[in-house]
Each structure stands twice: as C-alpha cells, then as structure tokens.
Amino acid sequence: MKKLLLATTAVVAMTGAASAADLAARPYAKAPMMAPVAPSWTGFYIFGGGGGGLWNADTTVVNTVGGAPILGVNQKQGGDGWFGTVGAGYDWQVTPSWVVGILADGQFGSIKGTIQDQGPPGIAGSIKNDYSWAVGGRVGYLVAPNVLSYVNAGYTSSHWTGTTLVNTATGLASGVHTNGFDRGGWFIGGGVENNLNIFGISAPGWFMKTEYRSAYYDRRNISELSDVGNIPNGRDITFKPWVQTISTSLVYRFNWTGPVVAKY
C-alpha cells in the first residue's frame, strides 16, 4: 500500500513539472510611443526685419486758396529706398488649415523721392517717407503644418519730411520750402511664413516671413512757404502717394507647440 502511494505521488509531481515547463514565457511589450503633437499657430508673436520700397505720386500745382489748378501739367513723381520694421500680432488657428489674426507694425527708414513745381521758375525738392505704422488683420492658409500663406489688410499712417526747394535751372536755393506732414490711408498685402526647423536645424518657435505690401494714402496739398516768415506763397503741390514695400523678417512665436514627438 505504501509503495502504491509513493508511486502515485511521484507521477503527479512529474506531471506538474512537465506542465509548468510547457508554459511559454510572458512576451515583453514596449510601452506605446505617443503620436507626434500637431503644431498650433494660435498665440502671440513678435518680429523684426527690413526691406526695400518705392513710392510714386500724382502731382500738380494749385492755388492755396480755392485749390484751382495753376497752368501746367499733371506729373508722376516717385522715389525708392530702404526701411526696417518691427511688429507684433496674435493668431488663431480656427481649423486644421485656416488661421486668422490681428497685427500692428511700424516701419522706419528712407524711401526718398522728388516733388516739383513747374514754375515759372521751376523749383523742386527731395522728400522722404521716413516712418509709418499700420494695424490690421490677416487670413492665412496652411500649405503645410509649418508653412502659412496669408493675405493682410488694414489702416496705415505715414510721415513725410519737408524739403528746401531749389531752382531746377540753376540748382540754387529758391527761398521756398515745404513742411513735413502725415498722411493716412489703407494697405493690402500678403506673404509666406515658415518655421525654421529645416535642413536639420532645430529652431523651435522661430520663423521667417517674406511679405509684400501696397499702401494707398490720401491726397495732401503741400504748401510752398517762404523761408522768411514761413509765409505761404499762394501755390500748393498736390501729392497722393502710393507706397509699395517688400520685407523679410525673423519671427518668434511664444507658444509654438510642434511638430514635436513626445517622449514615452
């Protein structure tokens, strides 16, 4: 009886060991990686840069009192030059592909050209758009998650310097000058803004934008003033400028979130 019990116990023990050996080892599973975080264009940004511009203006000469044209022809005057720009804005990414925003910026530099009174005697001087500012909005479409193509528009104001007018035949001072003035108007433009995480460079939050802008300003009658006593001489040069600029700026977006792959 004892021999039978011992034999049964041995068989059970061997069967259990064999069953345990047949069990497969638990497979090792890595923790799943998180999906890349989608970039977001919503947030505040600042920028600074520079560029070049040109202006042209339809001009003629009129009486200071009444504004009646004085005998002569309408002229197209113009100029060109450079400028620097700084600004800030806020964008909202309203859909996966569309961005809207508000902006404000300023330009400073020297976009310089000529104004002229045909006379007689003919007199002319050099004036420049030395600074301007603008506020407005923009609407953009994401051609890629980190590339925005946009159009913008809004209100703008410009300052123009005064000038000493000289005799166009002799180059000598004419005894007449003009004062500086401001002109308001509106602008429309557009450009492309892209993240600088390219060519293996890591630059989170840093962008570059290139923008064209066309600004249309209200007409101004520029009074010719005597150098002695600052007295009007009865003649005004009408001036309605159109300014075109193109600029490239470095942009920093404070809450740029991607594209980044999160750690696990």
Secondary structure as GFF3:
##gff-version 3
##sequence-region A 1 264
A	DSSP	alpha_helix	2	22	.	.	.	ID=ss1
A	DSSP	beta_strand	43	59	.	.	.	ID=ss2
A	DSSP	beta_strand	61	63	.	.	.	ID=ss3
A	DSSP	beta_strand	75	93	.	.	.	ID=ss4
A	DSSP	beta_strand	98	117	.	.	.	ID=ss5
A	DSSP	beta_strand	123	144	.	.	.	ID=ss6
A	DSSP	beta_strand	147	160	.	.	.	ID=ss7
A	DSSP	beta_strand	163	167	.	.	.	ID=ss8
A	DSSP	beta_strand	173	178	.	.	.	ID=ss9
A	DSSP	beta_strand	181	195	.	.	.	ID=ss10
A	DSSP	beta_strand	206	217	.	.	.	ID=ss11
A	DSSP	beta_strand	220	226	.	.	.	ID=ss12
A	DSSP	beta_strand	232	253	.	.	.	ID=ss13
###
